[in-house]
């Protein structure tokens, strides 16, 4: 998914963005980094995916929606940083 389409989904259908491969791949990428650092265990990955999806559906995606500005650049790194911070909160 290109940045323009992701930004449009963030503004118009944020829950659809969460369900997209773009967002789910970002979660996996972040969790793999945390597994590599020893912050979480590999066997906990699926539980973390569920918890992150719930957190973003309930509130966090609306914070991203409110705070993200196109002047920040690409949405991908911004979302990944939000996922990273939330994953650390959960851990």
N, C-alpha and C positions, 0 to 999 in steps of 0.2 A: 504494500500500500504506500502510495507516495504521501509526502508531507501535507500537501494541499488537501487531499481527501481525508487524511487523519484529522486535520484541524477542523474541517467541515463537520465531520462526525462528532468531534468534541463539542462543538457549538450546538449542533442540532439534534444529535442522538447519542449522548455520551454512553448509555448502556449498551448500545450497538457497538461502540468502539471497544468496550470491555470484552465483548464476546468475540471480537475479531481475532484472527490469527496474529495480526500485528501486535496487539496488546498481550495476548497469551504467550507469544514468543519473547516479548520483553520480560515477562514474569519469569519464564524459564531461564533466560539469559542472566538475570539478576540473581536468581536462586542458585544457579550453577557457580557463579562467582562466590556467593556466600558459603556454599558447600566446599569449594576449593580453599577458602580461608578458614574452614573449620567452625564457622559460626553456627551452621545448622548441619544436621546429619542427612545423608542422602535418602534414608528411609523416611524422613519427615517432609520431603519435597512436596508430595501430593497434598498433605495436610496444609502446608504453607500456601500452595496454589489456591486451595479452597478458601482459606482465611483471607488471603489478599483479595480474591475476587469479591468476597462478601464485603470487606472493608471498602473497596472502591465502589461497589454498587450502592452501599448505604450512604456514604458520605464523601470519601476521598476524591472521587472523580469530579465532584462538584467544586471542590477546592481547586483542583487542577484547572477546571473550566473557568473559574473566576480569576485565577492568578496568571495563567499562561498568556503571554503576549507574543505575537509573531516576531517582534524585534529580538526575542530570545534565540531565534534560529529554529532549528528543527524540533518538532514535538517529541520525537523518539527519545532523545537524551533527557528531556525534561520529565517525561513519563517514567523512564528508567530510574531517575533520581528519586522520584516520588515513591516508586515501588520499593527501592532500596531502603529508604527511610522508614516506610511502613513495615517492611520485613524485619528491620532491626527492632522496631517497637514491639513486634509480635514475639521475636526471639527473646 
